[in-house]
Amino acid sequence: MVLQDGQTFNQMEDLLADFEGPSIMDCKMGSRRQMGPVTPTSRRRRHWSR
């Protein structure tokens, strides 16, 4: 935690700084929920994500 101008912030650090050629995998788990009607754009997006 860092205090700056009377506000508290989380301080981030570079966890990969000691690695020469790090590989990163970003996994998202869970379910998606459709928030509205399907539009032509979202239909195209879904087609390319298969």
N, C-alpha and C positions, 0 to 999 in steps of 0.2 A: 504494500500500500504506500502511496506517495501523497503527501499533502502539498497542494499547489494552489495559491490564491484562495485559501480557505476551503478548498474542495478536496475530497479524497478520491484518488484514482487507483486502479489496479495497474501495477507496472509489469509490462510484458518483457520477456527475455527471449533471446534467440537460442532455442533448445538444440538447434542443429549446427551451431557454430563450430563444434569440435569435429564434425564429420567432413570428409573431403568431397563426397558425391552422394549426398543423401537422396533417398527415394521416398516419396510421400504418397500415401493412399488416403483419400478422403472418402470415408464410408458414411452414408446416411441410412439409418434404419428407421422403419416406422411405416405408417400408411399415409397415402395422399387422400385428400378429400376434395371433391369438386365443389367449388364455391358458387358457381353460377352456370349458365347455359354454355354448351360447347360452341365455340366460335370456329370459323374456318381456320384461323391461325392456330388455335390449340389442337385442332384435328390434324393439321400438318405436322405440328411438333410431336404429337403422339405417334404419327406414322414413322418419323425418322428416329424415334427413340427405341424402336423394336430391335 
